């Protein structure tokens, strides 16, 4: 289970780093990571602050998975990290299911660049992170 926790941790760390890259003005993939209307209008505009907040949350999730694996705080009670892992699993399960219009498995808008990437990459990744986090919660 340690390798699963470390794998999740690496994914969360890299996603967090990507958000910090965007926070400092990076442009790579910015046209396909925000849901868009069929007219190509973005549903919302991101800011540097929102990228920092999301990036920080993802790095916190990375930390939780490393801690849950027992690689830090040796000899400590890991209950809080286990329940944080459960919260992460639920968060990504909800993201996997989506809002029933723009994102997730049950989205209705499917022809935009974001929707195609969501179906190919983002939603399956959310499912993987959810299932693996549930496994870590129930097995450890």
C-alpha positions in Angstrom: 0.0 0.0 0.0 3.0 2.3 0.5 3.6 2.3 -3.3 -0.1 3.3 -4.0 0.1 6.1 -1.4 3.4 7.3 -3.0 2.0 7.1 -6.5 -1.0 9.2 -5.4 1.3 11.6 -3.7 3.4 12.1 -6.8 0.3 12.8 -8.9 -1.0 15.3 -6.4 2.4 17.0 -6.2 2.7 17.3 -9.9 -0.8 18.6 -10.3 -0.1 21.1 -7.6 3.1 22.2 -9.3 1.2 22.7 -12.5 -1.3 25.0 -10.7 1.7 27.0 -9.3 3.1 27.2 -12.8 -0.2 28.8 -13.9 -0.2 31.1 -10.9 3.1 32.6 -11.9 1.8 33.2 -15.5 2.4 29.9 -17.3 0.2 29.4 -20.3 0.7 25.8 -21.2 -2.7 24.0 -21.5 -4.7 26.9 -20.1 -7.1 26.8 -23.1 -8.3 23.2 -22.2 -8.4 23.1 -18.4 -11.4 25.3 -17.7 -14.9 24.3 -18.8 -16.2 26.2 -21.8 -19.5 26.8 -23.4 -20.0 25.5 -26.9 -19.3 29.1 -28.0 -15.7 28.6 -26.6 -16.5 31.1 -23.8 -14.9 30.0 -20.5 -17.4 29.4 -17.7 -15.1 31.3 -15.2 -11.8 33.1 -15.2 -9.0 31.8 -13.1 -6.8 34.1 -11.1 -3.3 33.6 -9.7 -4.8 33.4 -6.2 -7.2 30.6 -7.2 -4.3 28.7 -8.7 -2.3 29.1 -5.5 -5.2 27.9 -3.4 -5.8 24.8 -5.6 -2.1 24.1 -5.9 -1.8 24.3 -2.1 -4.7 22.0 -1.6 -3.2 19.5 -4.0 0.2 19.6 -2.2 -1.6 19.1 1.1 -3.3 16.0 -0.4 0.2 14.9 -1.5 1.4 15.3 2.1 -1.5 13.5 3.5 -0.8 10.4 1.3 2.9 10.4 2.3 1.9 10.7 6.0 -0.8 8.0 5.6 1.9 5.7 4.2 3.8 6.1 7.5 6.8 7.7 5.8 6.8 10.7 8.2 5.7 11.1 11.8 6.9 7.6 12.6 5.3 6.2 15.7 2.4 8.6 15.6 -1.3 7.9 15.4 -2.4 8.1 11.8 -6.1 8.4 12.3 -6.3 12.0 11.2 -4.4 11.1 8.0 -6.7 8.1 7.3 -9.8 10.3 7.6 -8.2 13.0 5.4 -7.6 10.3 2.9 -11.3 9.4 3.1 -12.2 13.0 2.5 -9.9 13.1 -0.6 -11.5 9.9 -1.9 -15.0 11.5 -1.5 -13.8 14.8 -3.1 -12.5 13.0 -6.2 -15.6 10.7 -6.4 -17.8 13.8 -6.5 -15.5 15.4 -9.2 -15.6 12.1 -11.1 -19.4 12.2 -11.2 -19.4 15.9 -12.0 -22.0 18.6 -12.0 -24.2 16.9 -14.6 -23.7 19.7 -17.2 -20.1 20.8 -17.7 -17.7 18.3 -16.0 -17.5 14.7 -15.0 -18.9 11.4 -16.2 -22.5 12.7 -16.5 -21.7 16.0 -18.3 -24.1 17.0 -21.0 -21.8 19.4 -22.9 -19.4 17.0 -24.7 -18.2 18.8 -27.9 -15.8 21.4 -26.5 -12.0 20.9 -26.2 -12.3 20.9 -22.4 -15.1 18.3 -22.5 -13.0 16.0 -24.7 -10.0 16.3 -22.4 -12.2 15.8 -19.4 -13.6 12.6 -20.8 -10.1 11.4 -21.8 -7.9 12.5 -18.9 -9.5 14.4 -16.0 -12.5 12.2 -15.2 -10.6 8.9 -15.4 -7.8 10.4 -13.2 -10.4 11.5 -10.7 -11.8 8.0 -10.6 -8.4 6.5 -10.1 -7.5 9.0 -7.3 -10.9 8.3 -5.6 -10.7 4.5 -5.8 -7.0 4.4 -4.7 -7.7 6.8 -1.8 -10.7 4.6 -0.7 -8.4 1.6 -0.9 -5.8 3.3 1.3 -8.5 4.3 3.8 -10.0 0.9 4.1 -6.8 -1.3 3.9 -4.5 0.6 6.2 
